[in-house]
Amino acid sequence: MVVLSQPATLDNHISVIPTYKPVPVLTSQTIPVVDLTDPEAKTRIVKACEEFGFFKVVNHGVQSELMSRLEQEAVDFFSLPQSLKNQAGPPEPYGYGNKRIGPNGDVGWIEYILLNANPQLSSPKTSAVFRQSPQIFREAVEEYMKELREVSCKVLEMVAEGLGIEARDTLSKMVRDEKSDSCLRLNHYPTAEEEAEKNVKVGFGEHTDPQIISVLRSNNTAGLQICVKDGSWVAVPPDHSSFFINVGDALQVMTNGRFKSVKHRVLADTRRSRISMIYFGGPPLSEKIAPLPSLVPKQDDWLYKEFTWSQYKSSAYKSKLGDYRLGFFEKQ
Ligand code: GA4
C-alpha cells in the first residue's frame, strides 16, 4: 500500500495548541496600571519595569479617534485581495509579511506590515503598502508614529527620573533623534474560514523585543500573554483605549539587568480577528548601548559588553524569534 504523505505547507508548521488550557488572566489588581498624569507615575513605572518589564498606561493623551482611524486603515489593507497585498512583500524586513516572521524559519498565524519610522529609509516595499489607499493611510501612520514617539519619550523621561538619573533625556533622546531606528508594526491575526480550523494557534511565538521600549495597542480581541518572574504565562486582558508598554533588550542592558525585557507571545483564537499596532522605540544605528554610567559607574560591574545598535540588530536578524539574544553580549 502506498501511503501518501501530506504535502508540507506553511499551515502544517503553525502550531496549534491542542489541549489549550486557558492561562491565568492578569486582573486589574495584578497588572500594573500607570496613569501618566499621576505625580507618582515615575515610581510606579520603575517598579513595574523591575517586576514585570511590562505595564499598561492610561491618560496617555493620544486621541482615540487617531487609534481607530489607523486601525480602520489597517483593516482595509488586510482586506485587500492576497495578490495585491503580496505586492508589498515579502518583508525585507519592512513591508508586508504573511505567516513567516523574520528570515529564519519562524511562522505564525499572522499577517503584518512592518514600517520604518524614518521616512529616509523608506523602501519600494513600504511604498507598495500605501499604493491602494494612498493619502489617508500614510497620514494616519505618520501621525500615529509622531504621537507614539511622544508617549515613548514621556515614559522614558519618567524612567530616567524614577531611576534618579540627572539628565532626564538620557534615554528619550535616542528615540527622539531624527536618525532613531524606530518602527511600527501592524499585525492582523485572522479568523479561520473552515470550521475545523477554528482553534487556538500560535500567532506570534514567544520572544523579547530588541529595542528600548515597545508601545502596543490592540482592538478588543484577547491573545497577548506575558511571561512572569516564576516562568508562568499570564493573559493580558485587551483594552483598546490604553497602551501596553514592554521593556526591550536595549533597556535591559542600559539598566544593567535591573529592568527585564519581557518575554511575550500572542495566541490567536481564530474565531475573532485581532489587530494590534506596536511602536518600537529604537536608538540610531550608530548608538553605543551599554549599562548607563550614571547607574553603574564601575565598568567591572557591567553585566554586558558595549555594542552598537547596528551590531545588535544584525545579530537579532540572524537569530530565531525565541532565542535569548542578549546571551551573546553578556560579559563572562
Ligand atoms: C521582534 C520584535 C519586532 O516585531 C521586530 C521583529 C523582527 C521582524 O519581524 O522582522 C524579528 C524579531 C522582532 C526578533 C528576531 C528577528 C527580528 C524577527 C526575527 C526572527 C520588528 C524586531 O525588531 O525584532
Residues whose N, C-alpha, C, O or C-beta is under 5 A from the ligand:
A	BS01	GA4	P93 I101 G102 P103 T208 D209 P210 A316 Y317 S319 K320 L321
